[in-house]
């Protein structure tokens, strides 16, 4: 799986489509951005992708990380967003709570 690289001039809707497509196919996407403008576009794309995937019944979560990348012999710090479907974990207290709500 390739990393989706975002620049300040990336179209957020195009990046969102890429995120949604990769999550649908691979159940995980990695988005990388360097610089404030690129991170802004990546976050907007993430918001759009959330909407695209909700239509398919997929709720996503993104975990941000700092990563070091080498570009033209220079090391830069990038933001990486790991995007995956949200895992719902039902505990006994949640199960009994949802059962109580259904009775009302």
C-alpha positions in Angstrom: 0.0 0.0 0.0 1.4 3.4 -1.0 1.4 6.5 1.1 -1.0 9.2 0.0 1.2 12.3 -0.2 -0.5 15.7 0.1 0.9 19.1 -0.8 -0.5 22.6 -0.1 -1.8 22.6 -3.7 -3.5 19.2 -3.5 -7.3 19.2 -4.2 -8.8 18.1 -0.9 -11.7 16.3 -2.8 -9.3 14.3 -4.8 -7.3 13.3 -1.7 -10.5 12.4 0.0 -11.5 10.1 -2.8 -8.1 8.5 -2.6 -8.4 8.0 1.1 -11.9 6.5 0.8 -10.8 4.2 -2.0 -7.7 2.9 -0.2 -9.7 2.4 3.1 -12.4 0.5 1.2 -9.8 -1.7 -0.6 -7.1 -2.2 2.1 -8.9 -1.3 5.3 -6.2 1.2 6.1 -4.7 4.4 4.5 -1.6 6.4 5.3 -1.6 10.1 4.5 1.6 12.2 4.7 1.9 16.0 4.6 4.9 18.3 5.1 4.1 21.9 6.1 1.1 23.8 7.3 -0.6 24.2 4.0 -0.3 20.5 3.2 -1.5 19.5 6.7 -4.5 21.8 6.2 -5.4 20.1 2.9 -4.9 16.6 4.4 -7.3 17.4 7.3 -9.9 18.8 5.0 -9.6 15.7 2.9 -9.9 13.5 6.0 -13.2 15.3 6.8 -14.5 14.8 3.3 -13.5 11.1 3.3 -15.3 10.6 6.6 -18.5 11.7 4.8 -17.8 9.6 1.7 -17.2 6.4 3.8 -20.2 7.0 6.2 -22.4 6.5 3.1 -20.9 3.0 2.9 -21.5 2.4 6.7 -17.7 2.8 7.4 -16.8 5.0 10.4 -13.1 6.0 10.4 -10.6 7.2 12.9 -7.3 8.9 12.2 -4.2 8.7 14.4 -1.6 11.4 13.8 2.2 10.7 14.0 5.4 12.6 13.3 7.7 10.9 10.8 11.1 11.7 9.5 11.4 11.7 5.7 14.4 12.3 3.5 13.9 14.7 0.5 16.8 15.7 -1.6 19.3 14.5 1.0 17.6 16.6 3.7 15.6 15.1 6.6 12.2 16.8 7.1 9.5 16.1 9.7 6.2 15.2 8.2 2.8 14.5 9.7 1.4 11.1 8.9 -2.3 10.3 9.5 -3.1 6.6 9.8 -6.7 6.1 8.8 -8.6 3.0 9.7 -12.2 1.9 10.3 -13.2 2.5 13.9 -13.4 -0.7 15.9 -16.4 -0.7 18.2 -15.7 -2.6 21.4 -18.8 -3.5 23.4 -18.3 -4.1 27.1 -20.8 -5.5 29.6 -21.6 -2.0 30.9 -22.2 -0.7 27.3 -24.3 -3.7 26.5 -26.5 -3.3 29.6 -26.7 0.4 29.0 -27.9 0.0 25.4 -30.4 -2.7 26.6 -31.8 -0.3 29.2 -32.2 2.4 26.6 -34.1 0.1 24.3 -36.7 -0.8 27.0 -37.7 2.9 27.5 
